């Protein structure tokens, strides 16, 4: 079984890449909370971020730090958030999120009330346009 991130790494799935080297890959998120959201992943499939070797985790964070500076310059958000939550895709990843509202980091747009409980779902979320993602990727390289 191959996850979508492993397929992207192998060139079997499309991605709007920002950065790539032997160890890590950074690309535009196709389901962004806000325009300009980026995923930074290790090329080695590891489920839990905390299981990454320290040097690889550091490299992921360093690249996310560099990208967050570019996001601030190019997109001018109020803040840039860095998030590791471990859900969505079972492949360690760090999310760089341009923040225009304090609730962006919580993915508030995915929140719904169902059966009296707050749930987070992507059922109403739309996939980002590939042409727009490619353009943003070029701006953030």
Number of C-alpha atoms within 10 A of each C-alpha: 4 7 11 15 25 18 13 17 19 11 10 11 11 13 20 21 22 20 15 15 9 8 12 19 21 28 24 26 23 19 15 20 19 18 18 27 23 31 25 26 30 26 22 16 16 16 15 15 20 12 10 17 10 11 9 17 19 12 16 23 18 12 17 22 15 11 22 23 13 15 23 17 11 13 14 14 16 12 14 21 15 17 14 13 12 15 11 7 11 15 21 25 29 23 22 26 26 26 21 14 12 10 10 17 19 12 14 13 15 16 14 14 9 9 7 7 9 11 11 15 12 12 7 8 12 10 11 14 10 14 10 13 22 17 11 23 20 11 14 24 12
